[in-house]
């Protein structure tokens, strides 16, 4: 005669097993940015790109923020122009990078396979102080490399 397995144990095992999956997580490898998750001393980064409105019809713009170890903490794409981002971040030093990828066809519906290589790449280092706003201005005229300035 086999010993009976308690029903409560089976229920708990189902919950634990259900939370574990061997499937790869969906979505980007870049962590999603959840402003409510910033619980430590924090500030805000505001990024604004001065660029032609026509960019949205021919390229997708990207922003990436990396921590001091080069690990991505935030990455966003912009299919409209001008690109603007405001996000709370933990106090610290970061690197801000932006680039574009040309579209073949309609940029609004383009998937990764329909986008060109990264171009017009520029970046800068910033410091996000406690309870302050760090502003980054990007100049990205059509057909010219971009440049960044803080302040």
N, C-alpha and C positions, 0 to 999 in steps of 0.2 A: 504494500500500500504506500503510495507516494504522499509525502506531507503536503498539506494544503498551503498554497501561497496566499498570504493575506491580501484581500482586495485593495486595501489602502496602499500597500507596497506596489502593486501593479499600476495603480493610478499615478503614483509618484514616478515610477519608472517611465511611463508613457509621457509625462510632462517633461522629464529630463531628456529623454531621447528625442522628443519632438523639437526641443530647442537646439539640438545638435544636428547639423546637416553637413554632409560632405560636399555639397554643391558650392561652387564659388559664389561669393556675394554678387548681387546684381549692381550695375551702375559703375561709375568711375572708381579708380583706385584712390582718387583724391578724397579725403574725408569731407563729408558734407559739413557746412558751416552752420552751426545753430547758435545764434546770438545768445539765447537763454542759457547756453552751456558755459559761458564765460563767468565763472564764479570768483576768480581771483582778482586782485587789483587790475583794472583794465582801462583802456583808452579807446579811441576810435581812429580808424584810418579812413580818409576820404580821398578817392582817386577820381580825377576828371580828365578826360581826353579831349583835346582840341583837335578835331579831325573833320574832314569833309563829310557831309551827310551822305554823299554817294558811296562811302565806304561800305555801308550796309548792303548795298546791291552787288558788291563784288568781293567782299571778304568778311570773315568772322574775326572779331577781336577777342583776345584772351587776356586775363589777369591771373597772375599766380603770386601768392605770398608764401615765402619760405621762412622757417625759423632759423636760428643761428647755426644749426647743424645741417641746413640745406633740405630739411624735410618739409614737404608741402603742407601748409595748414589751411589753405584756401585756394581754390581755382574756379574761375567763372568764365563763361563765354558770353559774348554779346553779339547778337545778330542785328541789333539796331544801333544807330549812331545818333549822338555821340555816346560813348561808353562811360558810365559813371558807376562807382561802387562806394558804399559807405558801410563799414562793418566794425563791430566791437572786437578788440583783440586783447589778449593778456598783455600786460606791461612787458616790454622786451625789445630786442633788436630783430628786425626782419629784413628780407630782401624782397622788393617788389619788381616783378618782371611783366612785360606786356609784349605781345606779338600778334600778327595777323596770319590767317591762312586763306588764300584765295579760294573762291567757290567756282565750281563748274555747274552751271544751271542756277536755279534759284537758291540764294544763300539761306533763306528762311527754312527751307526743307532739306538742306544739304546734310548728309551724314558724313562721318569721318572719312569714308572711302572716296567721297567726292570733293574733299578739301585738299588744297595744295600743301606744300611744305611751309614750315614756319618762316616768316619773313618780317622785316621791320622790327627786329627784336631790340629792346632796350630795357634797362633796369637801374635800380638804385637801392641803396641801403637806407633804412629808416629806423628811428627809435620811437616806440609808442610809450609815452609817459602816462602815469596814472591820472585818470580823469581829465585827459586833454585830447584834442583832436590833432592828428598829424595829417597835413594836406600834401598830396602828391599831384602835381600838374604834369600832364603828358602832352607834348607837342608832336603831332603826327600828321604833317601835311602830306597830301597825295604825292606818291612817287618819291618821297624822301624818307630816310631813316628817322626814327622817332628819338626824342630826348625827354628826360625827366628832370624835374626840379621839385624840391620840397619847400614847404613854407607858405 
